[in-house]
């Protein structure tokens, strides 16, 4: 999703700036070829690991300054078909990352949340301090829960956190989502765009 797209570009940029970077992913939705440039850099290390398994995660955080936590299940539309997936891959994985940080002494986390936490808000454009309406997706709910865990860990253990609520984006490494679908449709026929719904969405 957006986080995966941002993640591969972020890795490249951090390496350009001279930082050492360790990527940890189970590649269930990510694509290793997006890290082609990074893999050729001797300051980059990639570890195939499922963040749902908490045990041993802290080993990979040795001498780490900042965690960029971008891992998640981003299947918003079909969340009701597999309700446990958002809990496990978003909320519990976030808890696992935070616990590993606590055990290894890492004190900075950058987290990719989502604009979906605002559900069907009546406030458009939607500012960051808009009240949360009823949740319309298990994905959004799992991200709010993750944000809550991060802020609680920040208070309890002195962790500094940055939370970004991304919305749909598009770029050369983006592989799915409605913006991507619009782009693909317009490439095939620039005179016609099929939009789901009644046409009154904003």
C-alpha angles and dihedrals in degrees: 000000000000091000093054091050091048092044097059091047091046091053091053092049095048090050091050087055090053101254124143109240132194117193119203119189140137091219092227089140103359124093120226091209088069086068095051094117093045094050090059090056116090090214091065127082125181123203123189103218136144108234090205086076101076098184112098097008092116089065089071091053096062110133091000119147102188135016118214101200106198101143116119147125103258098183096126101162097053099037092116089060091063108018095172093059095072091047093050103036097038113025102027093041088052089051090050091051092049093048091050089049091051092050094046098041098244107154106184129070132176111197131196108219125163145247085234088084086080091063113186096345121183091213110090123201086036117220121206092253095054112130116258111250124203108308115255098191139038086225092060091045092051091051092051088051089050091050088051092052091049094051091046091051089047090056096042101041106024095252116159112220140190118194122195122193101207124195128200113310134176134217143135094284097045111112110180148004135093096291089051089049091051090051093049091049093050092049088056095043119004091189097062136048122181112209123189118233132031097310094251097096118122 
